[in-house]
Amino acid sequence: MTHWGFDGRPRTGKMVINESVADQVVSVFRELYGQLLRWMDPKHSPQIDIRVA
């Protein structure tokens, strides 16, 4: 995901979350950004590799 680095420049990195809150985190992002994040759900795009800690 794209985020602002501490140097003020855009960076691309991964969000690492605990599996126990993965569904809630996806729900929050889906609510904030609507269907733009539909691809985050492996049920809809199984080719996307989403790993949770």
N, C-alpha and C positions, 0 to 999 in steps of 0.2 A: 504494500500500500504506500501511497505517497504521503510524506509528512515533511514538516519544516525541521531541518537540523538545527543544532545549537549554533551553527555558524550563520544562520539566517537563510540558508540555501535549501531548495527542495531536495529531498532524498527519497529513495524508494527502499522499502524494507519490509520485514514480515512482522505481523502481530502475533505474539505468542501468548496464549491464554490457557488456563486450566480447563480440562475437559468437562469438569463439573459445572462450569458456567458458560460453555460454548454456545448452547442454544439461546441463553439470555443475551449474550453479547451480539449474536447474529440478529436477534429480534430488535435490539436497540438500534443497530445500524440500519436495519430494514425500515424501522419506523422513521429514523432521521432522513434517510436517503431514498425511501420508497423502493420500487422494483429495480432500481439501478444495481442493487447488490444481489439480485436474484442468483447470479452466477456463483456467489459464495457458498450456496447450499449444495453440497455434493449430490443430493437427491436429484437436483435439476441439471447439474453438470458434473457427472462422475469423473470426467477426465481432469478436473481441477484437483490438485493435490492439496488438501487442507489438513495440516497436522496440528493437533492440540497436545499440550503437555499435560 
